[in-house]
Amino acid sequence: MQRAAATYLDHLNVERGLAANTLTSYRRDLRRYTGYLSGRGVDDPSAVRESDVTDFLMWLREGDEDHPPLGTGSTARAVVAVRGFHRFLCREGLATADPAAAVRPPTPAKRLPKALPLADVERILEAAGAAGTALAMRDRALLELLYGTGARISEAVGLDVDDVDLENRSVRLLGKGGKERVVPVGRYAGEAVSAYAVRSRPKLSAAAGRGGAALFLNARGGRLSRQSAWAVLRAAARQAGVTADVSPHTLRHSFATHLLDGGADVRVVQELLGHASVTTTQVYTLVTVDSLREVYAAAHPRALG
């Protein structure tokens, strides 16, 4: 088994050209695996059974006196290494069957979205427009719209002027798969977009000497890119003194979480976010349950003990 593992690692290094760090991880995982099999008296690649592989997976998760249990990510990486090893053995004729083919890596737990406190959102929005310049007005309008509608960053920078109906305070967003949805625009976002469209956007458009359909323009008069929009948010968060990791998706998370905290129905939030399935939206309900649990633990006299 050890000779076969060494041959596989040589293959990964020479023919596949894997990075040094990846090879180090695979070498460590396969050393664990071959050592585990040796402890069970299995030294021939053809003698490995599916139960050996699944038991190895459980051993990684549970650990023993000499080996601490591995987390989901590390266990999944080890299973991937073992599956690749056995596929290689079959392909090279060193084994007659693949005992790892049906063994799946453990699925990492879904991380809960991180929402910003409302006070942090407001500080970021204020910081974005503090300079009062044409670009600052654009930045404030962009971030107000992202937080006020829950739009994805690609949806926001993809907006054309005609997609925004300021009179009826709504915006038409083009989501994943070309699916359109109309989302209401709140007063703050509406006022910021209106101010930008009337006082700032014409200056940016004129600076380039050409008109364009895009709502959000860069300093050269072209459509604002996703990367530039990210930079706008990072700069505003830094100026506002918000140290949390902030991305455009953070504003989308905050939009959904704050709506649910305010009593909005999860299916309404689903429609606003443009999720195809309500199960995608329901992850936000876990955030609100956690916040409720924290308040309960802090306020109820017999919550802790």
C-alpha positions as CSV (number, residue, x, y, z in Angstrom):
1,M,0.0,0.0,0.0
2,Q,2.8,2.4,0.8
3,R,4.6,1.7,-2.5
4,A,1.3,2.3,-4.3
5,A,0.7,5.5,-2.4
6,A,4.2,6.7,-3.3
7,T,3.6,5.9,-7.0
8,Y,0.3,7.9,-6.9
9,L,2.0,10.9,-5.3
10,D,4.7,10.8,-8.0
11,H,1.9,10.9,-10.6
12,L,0.3,13.9,-8.9
13,N,3.7,15.7,-8.8
14,V,5.0,14.9,-12.3
15,E,2.0,14.4,-14.5
16,R,-0.7,16.5,-12.7
17,G,1.7,19.2,-11.5
18,L,-0.1,19.7,-8.1
19,A,1.1,22.6,-5.9
20,A,3.7,21.7,-3.2
21,N,1.2,22.5,-0.3
22,T,-1.5,20.3,-1.9
23,L,1.1,17.4,-2.3
24,T,2.1,17.8,1.3
25,S,-1.5,17.5,2.4
26,Y,-2.2,14.5,0.2
27,R,1.0,12.8,1.4
28,R,-0.1,13.3,5.0
29,D,-3.6,12.0,4.3
30,L,-2.4,8.9,2.5
31,R,0.1,8.2,5.2
32,R,-2.7,8.2,7.7
33,Y,-4.8,6.0,5.4
34,T,-2.1,3.4,4.7
35,G,-1.2,3.3,8.4
36,Y,-4.8,2.8,9.3
37,L,-5.2,0.0,6.8
38,S,-1.9,-1.6,8.0
39,G,-3.3,-1.6,11.6
40,R,-6.2,-3.7,10.3
41,G,-3.9,-6.1,8.5
42,V,-4.7,-4.8,5.0
43,D,-1.5,-4.3,2.9
44,D,-2.7,-5.3,-0.6
45,P,-4.6,-2.6,-2.6
46,S,-6.9,-5.3,-4.0
47,A,-7.9,-6.4,-0.5
48,V,-9.4,-3.0,0.5
49,R,-13.1,-3.1,1.0
50,E,-15.6,-0.2,1.1
51,S,-16.1,-0.8,4.8
52,D,-12.4,-0.1,5.3
53,V,-12.8,3.3,3.7
54,T,-15.9,4.3,5.5
55,D,-14.4,3.1,8.8
56,F,-11.3,5.3,8.1
57,L,-13.6,8.2,7.5
58,M,-15.3,7.6,10.9
59,W,-11.9,7.2,12.6
60,L,-10.8,10.6,11.3
61,R,-13.9,12.3,12.6
62,E,-13.8,10.5,16.0
63,G,-10.0,10.3,16.6
64,D,-8.3,8.2,19.3
65,E,-5.8,8.5,22.1
66,D,-3.0,9.4,19.7
67,H,-4.9,11.3,17.0
68,P,-7.3,14.2,17.7
69,P,-10.5,14.2,15.6
70,L,-10.4,16.1,12.4
71,G,-12.9,18.8,11.4
72,T,-15.3,18.4,8.4
73,G,-13.0,20.2,6.0
74,S,-9.9,18.2,6.8
75,T,-11.8,14.9,6.7
76,A,-13.3,15.8,3.4
77,R,-9.9,16.6,1.9
78,A,-8.6,13.2,3.2
79,V,-11.5,11.4,1.6
80,V,-10.9,13.2,-1.7
81,A,-7.2,12.0,-1.5
82,V,-8.3,8.4,-0.8
83,R,-10.8,8.4,-3.7
84,G,-8.3,9.8,-6.1
85,F,-5.8,7.2,-4.9
86,H,-8.1,4.2,-5.6
87,R,-9.2,5.6,-9.0
88,F,-5.5,5.7,-9.9
89,L,-4.9,2.2,-8.7
90,C,-7.8,0.9,-10.9
91,R,-6.7,2.9,-13.9
92,E,-3.2,1.6,-13.6
93,G,-4.3,-2.0,-13.2
94,L,-2.9,-2.2,-9.6
95,A,-6.4,-3.0,-8.2
96,T,-9.4,-4.7,-9.7
97,A,-12.1,-2.7,-7.9
98,D,-12.6,0.8,-6.5
99,P,-13.8,0.5,-2.8
100,A,-13.9,4.3,-2.4
101,A,-16.2,5.0,-5.3
102,A,-19.4,5.2,-3.2
103,V,-17.8,6.9,-0.2
104,R,-18.7,10.6,-0.2
105,P,-16.8,13.3,1.7
106,P,-18.7,14.9,4.6
107,T,-20.6,18.1,3.7
108,P,-19.3,21.2,5.5
109,A,-21.9,22.9,7.7
110,K,-23.6,25.8,5.9
111,R,-22.2,29.0,7.3
112,L,-24.8,31.5,8.5
113,P,-24.8,34.8,6.7
114,K,-23.3,37.6,8.7
115,A,-25.5,40.7,8.9
116,L,-24.2,44.1,10.0
117,P,-25.9,46.0,12.9
118,L,-28.1,48.7,11.5
119,A,-25.9,51.4,13.1
120,D,-22.9,50.1,11.1
121,V,-24.9,50.1,7.9
122,E,-25.9,53.7,8.5
123,R,-22.4,54.8,9.3
124,I,-21.2,53.2,6.0
125,L,-23.9,54.9,4.0
126,E,-23.1,58.3,5.6
127,A,-19.4,57.9,5.0
128,A,-19.9,57.0,1.3
129,G,-21.5,60.4,0.5
130,A,-19.6,62.5,3.0
131,A,-17.4,64.3,0.4
132,G,-20.4,65.6,-1.6
133,T,-18.6,65.2,-4.9
134,A,-20.2,63.7,-8.0
135,L,-18.5,60.4,-7.3
136,A,-19.5,60.5,-3.6
137,M,-23.1,61.0,-4.6
138,R,-22.8,58.0,-6.9
139,D,-21.3,55.9,-4.1
140,R,-24.0,56.9,-1.7
141,A,-26.7,56.0,-4.3
142,L,-25.1,52.7,-5.1
143,L,-24.8,51.6,-1.5
144,E,-28.3,52.9,-0.5
145,L,-29.7,50.9,-3.4
146,L,-27.8,47.7,-2.5
147,Y,-29.0,47.8,1.1
148,G,-32.4,49.2,0.3
149,T,-33.3,46.5,-2.3
150,G,-31.1,43.5,-1.4
151,A,-29.7,43.5,-4.9
152,R,-26.7,41.5,-5.9
153,I,-23.7,43.5,-6.9
154,S,-24.0,42.3,-10.5
155,E,-27.6,43.3,-10.6
156,A,-26.8,46.8,-9.3
157,V,-24.0,47.6,-11.7
158,G,-26.0,46.1,-14.5
159,L,-28.8,48.6,-14.0
160,D,-29.7,51.0,-16.8
161,V,-31.4,54.4,-16.2
162,D,-34.7,53.1,-17.5
163,D,-34.7,50.2,-15.0
164,V,-35.4,52.7,-12.1
165,D,-38.8,54.1,-11.7
166,L,-38.3,56.9,-9.2
167,E,-41.9,58.1,-9.5
168,N,-43.3,54.8,-8.3
169,R,-40.2,54.0,-6.2
170,S,-39.3,50.7,-7.8
171,V,-36.4,49.1,-9.6
172,R,-36.3,46.3,-12.2
173,L,-33.5,43.8,-11.4
174,L,-32.1,41.2,-13.8
175,G,-31.2,38.2,-11.6
176,K,-29.7,34.8,-12.1
177,G,-30.8,32.9,-15.2
178,G,-32.1,36.1,-16.7
179,K,-35.0,36.2,-14.3
180,E,-36.4,39.7,-13.8
181,R,-38.0,41.0,-10.6
182,V,-39.4,44.4,-9.6
183,V,-38.4,45.5,-6.1
184,P,-39.6,48.5,-4.2
185,V,-37.2,51.3,-3.4
186,G,-37.3,52.9,0.0
187,R,-37.3,56.6,0.6
188,Y,-33.6,56.9,1.5
189,A,-32.5,54.9,-1.5
190,G,-34.9,56.7,-3.8
191,E,-33.7,60.2,-2.6
192,A,-30.0,59.2,-3.0
193,V,-30.6,57.7,-6.5
194,S,-32.6,60.8,-7.5
195,A,-30.0,63.2,-6.3
196,Y,-27.3,61.2,-8.1
197,A,-29.3,61.0,-11.4
198,V,-30.1,64.7,-11.5
199,R,-26.9,66.3,-10.1
200,S,-24.1,63.9,-10.5
201,R,-24.6,61.4,-13.3
202,P,-24.8,64.1,-16.0
203,K,-21.3,65.3,-15.0
204,L,-19.8,61.9,-15.2
205,S,-21.5,61.2,-18.5
206,A,-20.4,64.6,-19.9
207,A,-16.8,64.1,-18.8
208,A,-16.4,61.3,-21.2
209,G,-18.1,63.2,-24.0
210,R,-20.6,60.4,-24.6
211,G,-23.9,59.3,-23.2
212,G,-24.8,55.8,-22.1
213,A,-27.6,53.7,-20.7
214,A,-25.8,52.6,-17.5
215,L,-27.2,54.0,-14.3
216,F,-23.9,53.9,-12.3
217,L,-21.0,55.4,-14.2
218,N,-17.3,55.4,-13.4
219,A,-15.1,58.6,-13.6
220,R,-14.6,58.0,-17.4
221,G,-18.3,57.8,-18.1
222,G,-18.4,54.1,-18.6
223,R,-20.4,51.5,-16.7
224,L,-19.2,50.9,-13.1
225,S,-17.6,47.5,-12.8
226,R,-18.2,45.0,-10.0
227,Q,-14.6,45.4,-8.8
228,S,-15.0,49.2,-8.6
229,A,-18.3,48.7,-6.7
230,W,-16.5,46.5,-4.2
231,A,-13.8,49.2,-3.8
232,V,-16.5,51.8,-3.1
233,L,-17.9,49.7,-0.3
234,R,-14.5,48.9,1.2
235,A,-13.5,52.5,1.2
236,A,-16.8,53.6,2.8
237,A,-16.5,50.9,5.5
238,R,-12.9,51.9,6.3
239,Q,-13.9,55.6,6.5
240,A,-16.8,54.7,8.8
241,G,-14.5,52.8,11.1
242,V,-16.4,49.5,10.5
243,T,-13.9,46.8,11.2
244,A,-16.1,43.8,10.3
245,D,-15.5,42.0,7.0
246,V,-17.8,43.9,4.6
247,S,-18.7,42.9,1.1
248,P,-21.6,43.8,-1.2
249,H,-23.2,40.5,-0.2
250,T,-23.0,41.6,3.4
251,L,-25.4,44.4,2.6
252,R,-27.7,41.8,0.9
253,H,-27.5,39.6,4.0
254,S,-28.2,42.6,6.2
255,F,-31.2,43.6,4.1
256,A,-32.8,40.1,4.5
257,T,-32.0,39.8,8.2
258,H,-33.2,43.2,9.1
259,L,-36.5,42.6,7.2
260,L,-37.1,39.3,9.0
261,D,-36.2,40.9,12.4
262,G,-38.8,43.5,11.6
263,G,-41.5,40.9,11.1
264,A,-41.4,40.3,7.3
265,D,-42.7,37.0,6.0
266,V,-39.9,34.7,4.7
267,R,-41.7,34.2,1.4
268,V,-41.8,38.0,0.8
269,V,-38.1,38.2,1.5
270,Q,-37.6,35.3,-0.9
271,E,-39.3,37.3,-3.7
272,L,-37.3,40.4,-2.9
273,L,-34.0,38.5,-3.0
274,G,-35.0,36.6,-6.2
275,H,-34.4,33.2,-4.7
276,A,-35.8,30.4,-6.7
277,S,-36.5,28.3,-3.6
278,V,-37.6,29.4,-0.1
279,T,-35.2,27.0,1.4
280,T,-32.3,29.3,0.3
281,T,-34.0,32.2,2.1
282,Q,-34.7,30.2,5.2
283,V,-31.0,30.3,6.2
284,Y,-31.7,33.9,7.3
285,T,-34.3,32.7,9.8
286,L,-31.6,30.9,11.6
287,V,-29.8,34.2,12.1
288,T,-32.9,35.7,13.7
289,V,-33.4,32.7,15.9
290,D,-29.9,33.1,17.1
291,S,-30.5,36.7,17.9
292,L,-33.7,35.8,19.8
293,R,-31.8,33.2,21.7
294,E,-29.2,35.8,22.8
295,V,-31.8,38.2,23.9
296,Y,-33.6,35.5,25.8
297,A,-30.5,34.3,27.5
298,A,-29.6,37.9,28.6
299,A,-33.1,38.9,29.7
300,H,-34.9,35.9,31.2
301,P,-34.1,35.3,34.9
302,R,-34.1,31.5,34.6
303,A,-32.6,31.2,31.1
304,L,-29.2,30.3,32.4
305,G,-28.1,28.1,35.3
